[in-house]
Amino acid sequence: MEIVRVRLAEQSDGTNRSHAVLLLASLIMPALPYMLAFAAGAMFYVVVEELIPEASSGQHSNLSTIGFAIGFVLILDVVMG
């Protein structure tokens, strides 16, 4: 991380753009795992609801989504054990 900071600071042409980018990156880094987890969950929902036609057909489409999520978690538990 220090190498990136030094190189960005060296490339600066007198403006504080590189410092602003580094400040913004240092503020976002702690929240990045949560943002990525949210994006993965949103993608998971879209895949189940929109790309698997049988899951969204019928009255209980949310039940099939929840069942798919529980099955996925169980598979992860078995594999990651």
Buried (B, 14 or more C-beta within 10 A) or exposed (E): EEEEBEEBEEEEEEEEEBEEBBEEBEEEEEEEEEEEEEEEEEEBEEEBBEEEEEBBEEEEBEEBBEEBBEEEEEEEEEEEE
